[in-house]
Amino acid sequence: MNNTDIKVLLVDDDEMIRDCVAAYLEDEGFSVYSAASGEEALPLIAVIRPAVCISDMRLSGMNGEEFIVTAHTFSPETGYLIHTGMMYCLSDELSAIGMSADDVLLKPIHDLSKLVNKIKNCAATRRCL
């Protein structure tokens, strides 16, 4: 599968992180969409049906966990990754939708190729298509 076939939605309220990660993923060939909040991302996820959604946990308004649980109802075929600056253990709700500790990436990711590999693996296994 070509990276250009993979839609990625990036949800982070830190504009610099959002822009840098989005630019890197675009350079890798992914189709990237961005949102600054869960509330902004929900209508996007329902329309674009991304293969992968990468969300921060500390978001203004709806937090990342609330966003993922709600987004999953709109797009259960989407794979969800957490990109957070805090130590985070998955809740029972996130485990119930199929997430695991492998889906949690700590900021900063010094080697963004790890994120690229997570996205590709998700798409290759058709877990999120």
C-alpha positions as CSV (number, residue, x, y, z in Angstrom):
1,M,0.0,0.0,0.0
2,N,1.3,3.4,-1.0
3,N,1.5,6.1,1.8
4,T,-0.7,8.4,-0.3
5,D,-3.5,6.0,0.1
6,I,-3.4,6.4,3.9
7,K,-5.4,9.2,5.5
8,V,-4.2,10.4,8.9
9,L,-6.0,12.7,11.2
10,L,-3.7,14.4,13.8
11,V,-5.4,15.9,16.9
12,D,-3.2,18.1,19.1
13,D,-3.8,21.5,20.7
14,D,-0.1,22.4,20.5
15,E,0.1,24.1,17.1
16,M,3.9,23.7,16.8
17,I,3.7,19.9,17.4
18,R,0.7,19.5,15.2
19,D,2.4,21.4,12.3
20,C,5.7,19.7,12.7
21,V,4.3,16.2,12.9
22,A,1.9,16.9,10.0
23,A,4.7,18.3,7.8
24,Y,6.8,15.2,8.5
25,L,4.0,12.8,7.7
26,E,3.1,14.8,4.5
27,D,6.8,14.5,3.5
28,E,6.4,10.7,4.0
29,G,3.5,10.8,1.5
30,F,0.5,10.5,3.9
31,S,-2.7,12.5,3.3
32,V,-2.7,14.4,6.6
33,Y,-5.6,16.3,8.2
34,S,-5.2,18.3,11.4
35,A,-7.4,19.5,14.2
36,A,-6.7,21.5,17.4
37,S,-9.3,19.9,19.5
38,G,-11.5,16.8,19.8
39,E,-14.6,19.0,19.0
40,E,-12.9,20.2,15.8
41,A,-11.8,16.7,14.9
42,L,-15.2,14.9,15.3
43,P,-16.8,16.3,12.2
44,L,-13.6,15.6,10.2
45,I,-13.4,12.0,11.3
46,A,-17.0,11.4,10.2
47,V,-16.3,12.8,6.8
48,I,-12.8,11.7,5.9
49,R,-12.8,8.3,7.6
50,P,-9.0,8.3,8.2
51,A,-7.1,5.0,8.4
52,V,-5.4,6.3,11.5
53,C,-6.1,9.0,14.0
54,I,-3.3,10.2,16.3
55,S,-4.5,12.1,19.4
56,D,-2.9,13.9,22.2
57,M,-4.5,13.2,25.6
58,R,-4.4,16.7,27.1
59,L,-6.7,18.6,24.8
60,S,-8.7,21.7,25.6
61,G,-12.3,20.9,26.1
62,M,-12.9,17.2,25.4
63,N,-9.8,15.2,26.5
64,G,-8.1,12.7,24.2
65,E,-9.7,9.7,25.7
66,E,-13.2,11.2,25.4
67,F,-12.4,12.1,21.8
68,I,-11.2,8.6,20.9
69,V,-14.2,6.9,22.5
70,T,-16.6,9.2,20.7
71,A,-14.8,9.2,17.4
72,H,-14.8,5.4,17.5
73,T,-18.6,5.4,17.3
74,F,-18.4,7.5,14.1
75,S,-15.5,5.6,12.5
76,P,-14.9,2.2,14.2
77,E,-12.7,1.1,11.3
78,T,-10.2,3.8,12.1
79,G,-7.1,2.9,14.1
80,Y,-6.3,5.2,17.0
81,L,-2.9,6.1,18.3
82,I,-2.1,8.2,21.4
83,H,0.7,10.8,21.2
84,T,1.1,12.2,24.7
85,G,3.7,13.9,26.9
86,M,2.5,12.1,30.1
87,M,2.7,8.6,31.3
88,Y,-0.6,7.0,30.3
89,C,-2.2,3.6,31.0
90,L,-5.1,2.7,28.8
91,S,-8.5,2.8,30.3
92,D,-10.9,-0.1,30.1
93,E,-12.9,1.9,27.5
94,L,-9.9,2.2,25.2
95,S,-8.9,-1.4,25.7
96,A,-12.5,-2.4,24.8
97,I,-12.2,-0.7,21.4
98,G,-9.1,-2.7,20.6
99,M,-6.3,-0.3,21.7
100,S,-3.2,-1.6,23.5
101,A,-0.1,-0.2,25.2
102,D,1.6,-0.4,21.8
103,D,-0.7,2.3,20.6
104,V,0.7,4.9,23.1
105,L,3.6,7.0,22.0
106,L,5.4,9.4,24.4
107,K,6.3,12.9,23.3
108,P,8.7,13.8,22.1
109,I,9.2,11.2,19.5
110,H,12.9,11.7,18.6
111,D,12.7,9.3,15.7
112,L,9.4,10.0,13.8
113,S,10.1,7.0,11.6
114,K,8.6,5.0,14.5
115,L,5.4,6.8,14.1
116,V,5.5,6.2,10.3
117,N,6.0,2.5,10.9
118,K,3.1,2.4,13.4
119,I,0.8,4.0,10.8
120,K,2.0,1.7,8.0
121,N,1.6,-1.4,10.1
122,C,-1.9,-0.4,11.0
123,A,-2.8,0.1,7.4
124,A,-1.0,-3.1,6.2
125,T,-2.8,-5.3,8.7
126,R,-6.1,-3.6,7.6
127,R,-6.8,-3.1,11.3
128,C,-8.0,0.4,10.5
129,L,-9.2,0.3,6.9
